Amino acid sequence: MKETIWVLNGPNLNLLGEREPEIYGRETLIDVENSLREHAERLGVNVVFFQKNGEGELVTLIHEARISSQGILINPGAYSHYSLAIYDALKAVAIPKVEVHISQVIQREDYRKNLLTAGACNGLIAGFGTLGYNLGLSALVQLIRGGK
Ligand code: CA2
């Protein structure tokens, strides 16, 4: 049976493509989801998409993902840098998790260099633009199938 991956995007990512193209590119979140859908087809997995602006909403989805999915691909947006609640939720869920950032966060402002939630994930992909989501999905599928 096909594995199911939940793709969670955090605050403001619904506006992707509308501003700061020099940092985030021109693709919209719909473009990202379409590309991930195609990539998922190639990998033979199902993908289910969510975008939430609220911290608690993301926490609830992470809890639900442990029952309804085999892996989480997450871009927590600005929460990545300080949300202990999202960190704890990710820690509590024992399925593979990969965090993705569109921008190269470690080359940006100091407050973006603190990657709290990534510490609760199996791995982190940053700086490859929206391609990072597809790279993250590939990594996640390997983690799930390889059992690493
Ligand atoms: O690089 C990333 O993927 C970020 O997670 C994006 C977050 C930012 O707070 C993180 O530090 C790094 C910001 C998302 C804002 O999304 C928009 C992008 C372009 C246009 C409108 C919103």
Backbone and ligand atoms as CSV (ligand in chain L), in Angstrom:
chain,resi,resn,atom,element,x,y,z
A,1,MET,N,N,0.837,-1.214,0.000
A,1,MET,CA,C,0.000,0.000,0.000
A,1,MET,C,C,0.871,1.264,0.000
A,2,LYS,N,N,0.409,2.288,-0.721
A,2,LYS,CA,C,1.184,3.546,-0.812
A,2,LYS,C,C,1.282,4.238,0.543
A,3,GLU,N,N,2.479,4.733,0.861
A,3,GLU,CA,C,2.642,5.533,2.070
A,3,GLU,C,C,1.991,6.915,1.866
A,4,THR,N,N,1.533,7.498,2.956
A,4,THR,CA,C,0.957,8.854,2.902
A,4,THR,C,C,1.851,9.812,3.679
A,5,ILE,N,N,2.185,10.930,3.022
A,5,ILE,CA,C,3.020,11.970,3.649
A,5,ILE,C,C,2.159,13.214,3.843
A,6,TRP,N,N,2.211,13.758,5.033
A,6,TRP,CA,C,1.533,15.046,5.258
A,6,TRP,C,C,2.542,16.175,5.080
A,7,VAL,N,N,2.150,17.169,4.278
A,7,VAL,CA,C,2.991,18.333,4.014
A,7,VAL,C,C,2.362,19.527,4.731
A,8,LEU,N,N,3.067,20.029,5.745
A,8,LEU,CA,C,2.524,21.112,6.570
A,8,LEU,C,C,3.297,22.407,6.321
A,9,ASN,N,N,2.593,23.462,5.962
A,9,ASN,CA,C,3.208,24.781,5.795
A,9,ASN,C,C,2.653,25.746,6.826
A,10,GLY,N,N,3.552,26.527,7.401
A,10,GLY,CA,C,3.192,27.425,8.490
A,10,GLY,C,C,2.814,28.824,8.026
A,11,PRO,N,N,2.897,29.783,8.952
A,11,PRO,CA,C,2.346,31.115,8.740
A,11,PRO,C,C,2.936,31.859,7.548
A,12,ASN,N,N,2.057,32.513,6.855
A,12,ASN,CA,C,2.349,33.403,5.717
A,12,ASN,C,C,2.737,32.683,4.436
A,13,LEU,N,N,2.940,31.382,4.508
A,13,LEU,CA,C,3.366,30.678,3.290
A,13,LEU,C,C,2.240,30.591,2.251
A,14,ASN,N,N,1.015,30.872,2.678
A,14,ASN,CA,C,-0.090,30.985,1.716
A,14,ASN,C,C,0.120,32.172,0.764
A,15,LEU,N,N,0.999,33.107,1.167
A,15,LEU,CA,C,1.247,34.302,0.335
A,15,LEU,C,C,2.486,34.153,-0.555
A,16,LEU,N,N,3.067,32.976,-0.534
A,16,LEU,CA,C,4.293,32.724,-1.317
A,16,LEU,C,C,4.095,33.190,-2.775
A,17,GLY,N,N,5.138,33.836,-3.303
A,17,GLY,CA,C,5.074,34.320,-4.686
A,17,GLY,C,C,4.571,35.744,-4.794
A,18,GLU,N,N,4.040,36.274,-3.703
A,18,GLU,CA,C,3.455,37.625,-3.757
A,18,GLU,C,C,4.429,38.728,-3.388
A,19,ARG,N,N,5.512,38.383,-2.674
A,19,ARG,CA,C,6.503,39.407,-2.330
A,19,ARG,C,C,7.876,38.753,-2.122
A,20,GLU,N,N,8.908,39.584,-1.999
A,20,GLU,CA,C,10.289,39.135,-1.789
A,20,GLU,C,C,10.705,37.980,-2.721
A,21,PRO,N,N,10.487,38.158,-4.044
A,21,PRO,CA,C,10.867,37.073,-4.973
A,21,PRO,C,C,12.374,36.794,-4.959
A,22,GLU,N,N,13.176,37.817,-4.565
A,22,GLU,CA,C,14.633,37.618,-4.529
A,22,GLU,C,C,15.018,36.623,-3.432
A,23,ILE,N,N,14.156,36.468,-2.434
A,23,ILE,CA,C,14.436,35.505,-1.356
A,23,ILE,C,C,13.671,34.200,-1.567
A,24,TYR,N,N,12.395,34.314,-1.935
A,24,TYR,CA,C,11.535,33.123,-1.962
A,24,TYR,C,C,11.146,32.659,-3.373
A,25,GLY,N,N,11.581,33.408,-4.405
A,25,GLY,CA,C,11.206,33.036,-5.767
A,25,GLY,C,C,9.803,33.498,-6.117
A,26,ARG,N,N,9.336,33.090,-7.280
A,26,ARG,CA,C,8.046,33.583,-7.780
A,26,ARG,C,C,6.950,32.530,-7.743
A,27,GLU,N,N,7.301,31.317,-7.359
A,27,GLU,CA,C,6.286,30.255,-7.325
A,27,GLU,C,C,5.302,30.475,-6.179
A,28,THR,N,N,4.061,30.119,-6.401
A,28,THR,CA,C,3.048,30.190,-5.348
A,28,THR,C,C,3.006,28.848,-4.610
A,29,LEU,N,N,2.268,28.845,-3.493
A,29,LEU,CA,C,2.143,27.585,-2.746
A,29,LEU,C,C,1.416,26.522,-3.592
A,30,ILE,N,N,0.496,26.974,-4.429
A,30,ILE,CA,C,-0.207,26.032,-5.323
A,30,ILE,C,C,0.799,25.394,-6.292
A,31,ASP,N,N,1.735,26.218,-6.819
A,31,ASP,CA,C,2.780,25.679,-7.711
A,31,ASP,C,C,3.602,24.623,-6.975
A,32,VAL,N,N,3.977,24.947,-5.724
A,32,VAL,CA,C,4.785,24.009,-4.919
A,32,VAL,C,C,4.012,22.700,-4.735
A,33,GLU,N,N,2.730,22.814,-4.424
A,33,GLU,CA,C,1.930,21.608,-4.182
A,33,GLU,C,C,1.781,20.785,-5.462
A,34,ASN,N,N,1.616,21.475,-6.590
A,34,ASN,CA,C,1.491,20.733,-7.863
A,34,ASN,C,C,2.772,19.981,-8.183
A,35,SER,N,N,3.909,20.646,-7.945
A,35,SER,CA,C,5.196,20.000,-8.203
A,35,SER,C,C,5.399,18.799,-7.261
A,36,LEU,N,N,5.006,18.985,-5.998
A,36,LEU,CA,C,5.124,17.876,-5.032
A,36,LEU,C,C,4.199,16.715,-5.402
A,37,ARG,N,N,3.031,17.057,-5.911
A,37,ARG,CA,C,2.077,16.007,-6.315
A,37,ARG,C,C,2.689,15.143,-7.424
A,38,GLU,N,N,3.331,15.836,-8.405
A,38,GLU,CA,C,3.987,15.113,-9.517
A,38,GLU,C,C,5.136,14.263,-8.989
A,39,HIS,N,N,5.918,14.836,-8.077
A,39,HIS,CA,C,7.066,14.111,-7.529
A,39,HIS,C,C,6.599,12.903,-6.712
A,40,ALA,N,N,5.521,13.106,-5.974
A,40,ALA,CA,C,4.956,12.012,-5.170
A,40,ALA,C,C,4.497,10.862,-6.066
A,41,GLU,N,N,3.943,11.220,-7.187
A,41,GLU,CA,C,3.487,10.213,-8.173
A,41,GLU,C,C,4.688,9.366,-8.626
A,42,ARG,N,N,5.801,10.071,-8.938
A,42,ARG,CA,C,7.021,9.357,-9.359
A,42,ARG,C,C,7.527,8.443,-8.251
A,43,LEU,N,N,7.428,8.907,-7.010
A,43,LEU,CA,C,7.943,8.121,-5.868
A,43,LEU,C,C,6.962,7.052,-5.402
A,44,GLY,N,N,5.732,7.161,-5.855
A,44,GLY,CA,C,4.718,6.173,-5.469
A,44,GLY,C,C,4.173,6.377,-4.065
A,45,VAL,N,N,4.046,7.664,-3.666
A,45,VAL,CA,C,3.445,7.960,-2.354
A,45,VAL,C,C,2.272,8.932,-2.528
A,46,ASN,N,N,1.413,8.970,-1.521
A,46,ASN,CA,C,0.335,9.973,-1.484
A,46,ASN,C,C,0.814,11.185,-0.696
A,47,VAL,N,N,0.396,12.378,-1.120
A,47,VAL,CA,C,0.702,13.586,-0.343
A,47,VAL,C,C,-0.604,14.311,-0.002
A,48,VAL,N,N,-0.658,14.821,1.222
A,48,VAL,CA,C,-1.823,15.580,1.679
A,48,VAL,C,C,-1.301,16.921,2.200
A,49,PHE,N,N,-1.912,18.026,1.741
A,49,PHE,CA,C,-1.376,19.362,2.023
A,49,PHE,C,C,-2.206,20.147,3.031
A,50,PHE,N,N,-1.482,20.865,3.898
A,50,PHE,CA,C,-2.126,21.762,4.864
A,50,PHE,C,C,-1.291,23.042,4.949
A,51,GLN,N,N,-1.965,24.176,5.107
A,51,GLN,CA,C,-1.256,25.425,5.434
A,51,GLN,C,C,-2.044,26.086,6.554
A,52,LYS,N,N,-1.350,26.391,7.661
A,52,LYS,CA,C,-2.009,27.003,8.812
A,52,LYS,C,C,-1.176,28.174,9.313
A,53,ASN,N,N,-1.854,29.234,9.703
A,53,ASN,CA,C,-1.140,30.385,10.256
A,53,ASN,C,C,-0.965,30.285,11.768
A,54,GLY,N,N,-1.785,29.472,12.417
A,54,GLY,CA,C,-1.755,29.407,13.875
A,54,GLY,C,C,-0.837,28.305,14.397
A,55,GLU,N,N,-0.133,28.626,15.474
A,55,GLU,CA,C,0.789,27.671,16.098
A,55,GLU,C,C,0.024,26.432,16.600
A,56,GLY,N,N,-1.095,26.671,17.316
A,56,GLY,CA,C,-1.881,25.565,17.864
A,56,GLY,C,C,-2.460,24.680,16.773
A,57,GLU,N,N,-2.851,25.294,15.670
A,57,GLU,CA,C,-3.399,24.512,14.549
A,57,GLU,C,C,-2.329,23.563,14.001
A,58,LEU,N,N,-1.094,24.054,13.938
A,58,LEU,CA,C,0.005,23.194,13.457
A,58,LEU,C,C,0.280,22.074,14.446
A,59,VAL,N,N,0.249,22.392,15.740
A,59,VAL,CA,C,0.464,21.374,16.781
A,59,VAL,C,C,-0.588,20.264,16.628
A,60,THR,N,N,-1.847,20.647,16.466
A,60,THR,CA,C,-2.923,19.658,16.324
A,60,THR,C,C,-2.712,18.789,15.082
A,61,LEU,N,N,-2.303,19.416,13.992
A,61,LEU,CA,C,-2.065,18.632,12.767
A,61,LEU,C,C,-0.914,17.646,12.952
A,62,ILE,N,N,0.132,18.083,13.653
A,62,ILE,CA,C,1.273,17.177,13.897
A,62,ILE,C,C,0.792,15.955,14.696
A,63,HIS,N,N,-0.070,16.193,15.698
A,63,HIS,CA,C,-0.618,15.061,16.473
A,63,HIS,C,C,-1.420,14.130,15.566
A,64,GLU,N,N,-2.241,14.723,14.700
A,64,GLU,CA,C,-3.089,13.904,13.815
A,64,GLU,C,C,-2.253,13.127,12.800
A,65,ALA,N,N,-1.121,13.711,12.416
A,65,ALA,CA,C,-0.266,13.067,11.409
A,65,ALA,C,C,0.253,11.717,11.894
A,66,ARG,N,N,0.365,11.557,13.201
A,66,ARG,CA,C,0.928,10.290,13.696
A,66,ARG,C,C,-0.050,9.134,13.466
A,67,ILE,N,N,-1.326,9.457,13.284
A,67,ILE,CA,C,-2.322,8.420,13.035
A,67,ILE,C,C,-2.576,8.274,11.531
A,68,SER,N,N,-2.564,9.402,10.822
A,68,SER,CA,C,-3.020,9.405,9.427
A,68,SER,C,C,-1.914,9.409,8.390
A,69,SER,N,N,-0.641,9.470,8.809
A,69,SER,CA,C,0.436,9.505,7.811
A,69,SER,C,C,1.628,8.671,8.278
A,70,GLN,N,N,2.547,8.463,7.343
A,70,GLN,CA,C,3.787,7.740,7.689
A,70,GLN,C,C,4.980,8.688,7.772
A,71,GLY,N,N,4.766,9.979,7.463
A,71,GLY,CA,C,5.874,10.935,7.533
A,71,GLY,C,C,5.373,12.360,7.386
A,72,ILE,N,N,6.162,13.298,7.933
A,72,ILE,CA,C,5.787,14.725,7.889
A,72,ILE,C,C,6.880,15.520,7.190
A,73,LEU,N,N,6.475,16.302,6.187
A,73,LEU,CA,C,7.361,17.286,5.563
A,73,LEU,C,C,6.831,18.639,6.015
A,74,ILE,N,N,7.653,19.397,6.740
A,74,ILE,CA,C,7.128,20.621,7.357
A,74,ILE,C,C,8.006,21.838,7.116
A,75,ASN,N,N,7.366,22.937,6.742
A,75,ASN,CA,C,8.017,24.246,6.781
A,75,ASN,C,C,7.235,25.069,7.807
A,76,PRO,N,N,7.751,25.142,9.049
A,76,PRO,CA,C,7.001,25.856,10.088
A,76,PRO,C,C,7.066,27.381,9.961
A,77,GLY,N,N,7.694,27.898,8.898
A,77,GLY,CA,C,7.807,29.348,8.724
A,77,GLY,C,C,8.544,29.963,9.899
A,78,ALA,N,N,8.106,31.136,10.331
A,78,ALA,CA,C,8.798,31.846,11.422
A,78,ALA,C,C,8.769,31.067,12.736
A,79,TYR,N,N,7.778,30.183,12.925
A,79,TYR,CA,C,7.734,29.376,14.164
A,79,TYR,C,C,8.982,28.500,14.316
A,80,SER,N,N,9.633,28.205,13.193
A,80,SER,CA,C,10.836,27.358,13.222
A,80,SER,C,C,11.864,27.874,14.210
A,81,HIS,N,N,11.880,29.203,14.360
A,81,HIS,CA,C,12.976,29.825,15.103
A,81,HIS,C,C,12.736,29.916,16.609
A,82,TYR,N,N,11.473,29.705,17.042
A,82,TYR,CA,C,11.235,29.890,18.485
A,82,TYR,C,C,10.109,29.055,19.082
A,83,SER,N,N,9.381,28.257,18.284
A,83,SER,CA,C,8.193,27.597,18.867
A,83,SER,C,C,8.534,26.290,19.594
A,84,LEU,N,N,8.550,26.392,20.925
A,84,LEU,CA,C,8.759,25.201,21.746
A,84,LEU,C,C,7.563,24.255,21.629
A,85,ALA,N,N,6.371,24.823,21.409
A,85,ALA,CA,C,5.166,23.993,21.271
A,85,ALA,C,C,5.263,23.106,20.030
A,86,ILE,N,N,5.732,23.654,18.920
A,86,ILE,CA,C,5.874,22.842,17.699
A,86,ILE,C,C,7.038,21.858,17.863
A,87,TYR,N,N,8.117,22.301,18.483
A,87,TYR,CA,C,9.247,21.391,18.775
A,87,TYR,C,C,8.754,20.188,19.588
A,88,ASP,N,N,8.014,20.454,20.672
A,88,ASP,CA,C,7.531,19.368,21.538
A,88,ASP,C,C,6.588,18.434,20.783
A,89,ALA,N,N,5.715,19.009,19.945
A,89,ALA,CA,C,4.772,18.179,19.171
A,89,ALA,C,C,5.547,17.267,18.224
A,90,LEU,N,N,6.548,17.822,17.539
A,90,LEU,CA,C,7.344,17.001,16.601
A,90,LEU,C,C,8.094,15.904,17.354
A,91,LYS,N,N,8.631,16.246,18.510
A,91,LYS,CA,C,9.353,15.264,19.337
A,91,LYS,C,C,8.446,14.116,19.763
A,92,ALA,N,N,7.177,14.460,20.004
A,92,ALA,CA,C,6.229,13.480,20.536
A,92,ALA,C,C,5.731,12.497,19.472
A,93,VAL,N,N,5.983,12.808,18.215
A,93,VAL,CA,C,5.437,11.999,17.123
A,93,VAL,C,C,6.578,11.172,16.522
A,94,ALA,N,N,6.436,9.849,16.601
A,94,ALA,CA,C,7.574,8.970,16.295
A,94,ALA,C,C,7.654,8.527,14.829
A,95,ILE,N,N,7.131,9.342,13.912
A,95,ILE,CA,C,7.293,9.018,12.487
A,95,ILE,C,C,8.390,9.923,11.921
A,96,PRO,N,N,8.989,9.568,10.764
A,96,PRO,CA,C,10.030,10.430,10.195
A,96,PRO,C,C,9.499,11.829,9.850
A,97,LYS,N,N,10.349,12.824,10.100
A,97,LYS,CA,C,9.979,14.220,9.870
A,97,LYS,C,C,11.152,14.939,9.220
A,98,VAL,N,N,10.878,15.702,8.169
A,98,VAL,CA,C,11.914,16.509,7.524
A,98,VAL,C,C,11.424,17.948,7.490
A,99,GLU,N,N,12.303,18.861,7.931
A,99,GLU,CA,C,11.971,20.293,7.883
A,99,GLU,C,C,12.577,20.907,6.626
A,100,VAL,N,N,11.813,21.770,5.991
A,100,VAL,CA,C,12.312,22.433,4.788
A,100,VAL,C,C,12.171,23.943,4.915
A,101,HIS,N,N,13.218,24.643,4.437
A,101,HIS,CA,C,13.154,26.101,4.301
A,101,HIS,C,C,13.510,26.463,2.878
A,102,ILE,N,N,12.730,27.361,2.336
A,102,ILE,CA,C,12.967,27.800,0.955
A,102,ILE,C,C,14.265,28.600,0.892
A,103,SER,N,N,14.452,29.499,1.824
A,103,SER,CA,C,15.625,30.376,1.825
A,103,SER,C,C,16.778,29.740,2.600
A,104,GLN,N,N,17.970,30.314,2.378
A,104,GLN,CA,C,19.162,29.827,3.083
A,104,GLN,C,C,19.209,30.550,4.437
A,105,VAL,N,N,18.426,30.040,5.377
A,105,VAL,CA,C,18.196,30.749,6.640
A,105,VAL,C,C,19.489,31.093,7.395
A,106,ILE,N,N,20.492,30.256,7.287
A,106,ILE,CA,C,21.720,30.541,8.056
A,106,ILE,C,C,22.539,31.695,7.481
A,107,GLN,N,N,22.164,32.162,6.288
A,107,GLN,CA,C,22.845,33.354,5.739
A,107,GLN,C,C,22.027,34.618,5.973
A,108,ARG,N,N,20.938,34.500,6.727
A,108,ARG,CA,C,20.042,35.647,6.890
A,108,ARG,C,C,20.208,36.287,8.278
A,109,GLU,N,N,19.178,36.952,8.761
A,109,GLU,CA,C,19.272,37.639,10.055
A,109,GLU,C,C,19.613,36.630,11.157
A,110,ASP,N,N,20.273,37.122,12.215
A,110,ASP,CA,C,20.677,36.226,13.311
A,110,ASP,C,C,19.488,35.459,13.895
A,111,TYR,N,N,18.325,36.128,14.000
A,111,TYR,CA,C,17.179,35.452,14.618
A,111,TYR,C,C,16.655,34.295,13.770
A,112,ARG,N,N,17.035,34.229,12.494
A,112,ARG,CA,C,16.622,33.081,11.662
A,112,ARG,C,C,17.634,31.930,11.734
A,113,LYS,N,N,18.770,32.201,12.382
A,113,LYS,CA,C,19.806,31.154,12.466
A,113,LYS,C,C,19.502,30.161,13.563
A,114,ASN,N,N,18.607,30.543,14.476
A,114,ASN,CA,C,18.190,29.616,15.527
A,114,ASN,C,C,17.107,28.706,14.950
A,115,LEU,N,N,17.445,27.433,14.743
A,115,LEU,CA,C,16.513,26.508,14.095
A,115,LEU,C,C,16.008,25.500,15.119
A,116,LEU,N,N,15.108,25.961,15.968
A,116,LEU,CA,C,14.622,25.165,17.097
A,116,LEU,C,C,13.877,23.907,16.647
A,117,THR,N,N,12.857,24.071,15.832
A,117,THR,CA,C,12.007,22.916,15.486
A,117,THR,C,C,12.764,21.870,14.672
A,118,ALA,N,N,13.771,22.291,13.910
A,118,ALA,CA,C,14.556,21.333,13.117
A,118,ALA,C,C,15.233,20.305,14.014
A,119,GLY,N,N,15.486,20.703,15.262
A,119,GLY,CA,C,16.119,19.794,16.209
A,119,GLY,C,C,15.245,18.616,16.587
A,120,ALA,N,N,13.964,18.690,16.248
A,120,ALA,CA,C,13.052,17.573,16.528
A,120,ALA,C,C,12.768,16.760,15.259
A,121,CYS,N,N,13.459,17.115,14.162
A,121,CYS,CA,C,13.232,16.415,12.881
A,121,CYS,C,C,14.426,15.524,12.558
A,122,ASN,N,N,14.222,14.594,11.630
A,122,ASN,CA,C,15.331,13.726,11.219
A,122,ASN,C,C,16.354,14.504,10.400
A,123,GLY,N,N,15.886,15.510,9.670
A,123,GLY,CA,C,16.804,16.274,8.838
A,123,GLY,C,C,16.225,17.609,8.447
A,124,LEU,N,N,17.099,18.436,7.871
A,124,LEU,CA,C,16.743,19.812,7.515
A,124,LEU,C,C,17.282,20.104,6.120
A,125,ILE,N,N,16.437,20.676,5.284
A,125,ILE,CA,C,16.858,21.102,3.942
A,125,ILE,C,C,16.557,22.578,3.820
A,126,ALA,N,N,17.567,23.369,3.473
A,126,ALA,CA,C,17.358,24.817,3.382
A,126,ALA,C,C,18.199,25.399,2.261
A,127,GLY,N,N,17.664,26.426,1.609
A,127,GLY,CA,C,18.461,27.199,0.666
A,127,GLY,C,C,18.361,26.764,-0.780
A,128,PHE,N,N,17.514,25.807,-1.066
A,128,PHE,CA,C,17.378,25.331,-2.442
A,128,PHE,C,C,16.114,25.864,-3.110
A,129,GLY,N,N,15.554,26.926,-2.549
A,129,GLY,CA,C,14.302,27.437,-3.098
A,129,GLY,C,C,13.197,26.405,-2.924
A,130,THR,N,N,12.199,26.499,-3.760
A,130,THR,CA,C,11.051,25.588,-3.612
A,130,THR,C,C,11.401,24.144,-3.993
A,131,LEU,N,N,12.518,23.966,-4.707
A,131,LEU,CA,C,13.002,22.606,-4.988
A,131,LEU,C,C,13.207,21.815,-3.696
A,132,GLY,N,N,13.493,22.529,-2.599
A,132,GLY,CA,C,13.731,21.894,-1.308
A,132,GLY,C,C,12.578,20.990,-0.872
A,133,TYR,N,N,11.361,21.347,-1.267
A,133,TYR,CA,C,10.213,20.497,-0.886
A,133,TYR,C,C,10.334,19.128,-1.567
A,134,ASN,N,N,10.709,19.120,-2.849
A,134,ASN,CA,C,10.845,17.833,-3.545
A,134,ASN,C,C,12.022,17.029,-2.983
A,135,LEU,N,N,13.126,17.752,-2.679
A,135,LEU,CA,C,14.279,17.069,-2.077
A,135,LEU,C,C,13.882,16.461,-0.731
A,136,GLY,N,N,13.119,17.232,0.034
A,136,GLY,CA,C,12.659,16.761,1.346
A,136,GLY,C,C,11.754,15.557,1.234
A,137,LEU,N,N,10.895,15.560,0.229
A,137,LEU,CA,C,9.988,14.412,0.041
A,137,LEU,C,C,10.793,13.160,-0.297
A,138,SER,N,N,11.790,13.314,-1.185
A,138,SER,CA,C,12.639,12.153,-1.528
A,138,SER,C,C,13.328,11.606,-0.277
A,139,ALA,N,N,13.870,12.517,0.524
A,139,ALA,CA,C,14.583,12.105,1.746
A,139,ALA,C,C,13.635,11.382,2.698
A,140,LEU,N,N,12.444,11.923,2.835
A,140,LEU,CA,C,11.457,11.335,3.745
A,140,LEU,C,C,11.072,9.917,3.309
A,141,VAL,N,N,10.876,9.756,2.006
A,141,VAL,CA,C,10.488,8.430,1.485
A,141,VAL,C,C,11.615,7.428,1.744
A,142,GLN,N,N,12.852,7.880,1.573
A,142,GLN,CA,C,13.984,6.977,1.870
A,142,GLN,C,C,14.026,6.616,3.344
A,143,LEU,N,N,13.771,7.613,4.202
A,143,LEU,CA,C,13.767,7.346,5.648
A,143,LEU,C,C,12.687,6.315,5.989
A,144,ILE,N,N,11.504,6.486,5.403
A,144,ILE,CA,C,10.382,5.588,5.705
A,144,ILE,C,C,10.679,4.180,5.187
A,145,ARG,N,N,11.163,4.106,3.940
A,145,ARG,CA,C,11.377,2.783,3.325
A,145,ARG,C,C,12.647,2.115,3.830
A,146,GLY,N,N,13.650,2.960,4.123
A,146,GLY,CA,C,14.915,2.393,4.586
A,146,GLY,C,C,14.906,2.122,6.080
A,147,GLY,N,N,13.932,2.679,6.754
A,147,GLY,CA,C,13.811,2.480,8.197
A,147,GLY,C,C,14.902,3.147,8.991
A,148,LYS,N,N,15.573,4.180,8.388
A,148,LYS,CA,C,16.668,4.851,9.106
A,148,LYS,C,C,16.163,6.056,9.858
L,1,CA2,O1,O,12.731,30.124,4.062
L,1,CA2,C1,C,11.678,29.681,4.543
L,1,CA2,O2,O,11.054,28.747,4.034
L,1,CA2,C2,C,11.080,30.325,5.788
L,1,CA2,O3,O,10.524,29.282,6.584
L,1,CA2,C3,C,9.984,31.262,5.334
L,1,CA2,C4,C,9.374,32.074,6.485
L,1,CA2,C5,C,10.439,32.744,7.321
L,1,CA2,O4,O,9.852,33.385,8.445
L,1,CA2,C6,C,11.480,31.766,7.796
L,1,CA2,O5,O,12.469,32.479,8.506
L,1,CA2,C7,C,12.119,31.044,6.616
L,1,CA2,C8,C,8.525,33.200,5.951
L,1,CA2,C9,C,7.373,32.785,5.154
L,1,CA2,C10,C,6.823,34.015,4.509
L,1,CA2,O6,O,6.325,33.585,3.296
L,1,CA2,C11,C,6.194,34.456,2.304
L,1,CA2,C12,C,7.104,34.443,1.303
L,1,CA2,C13,C,6.954,35.277,0.230
L,1,CA2,C14,C,5.857,36.098,0.161
L,1,CA2,C15,C,4.954,36.107,1.182
L,1,CA2,C16,C,5.109,35.263,2.243
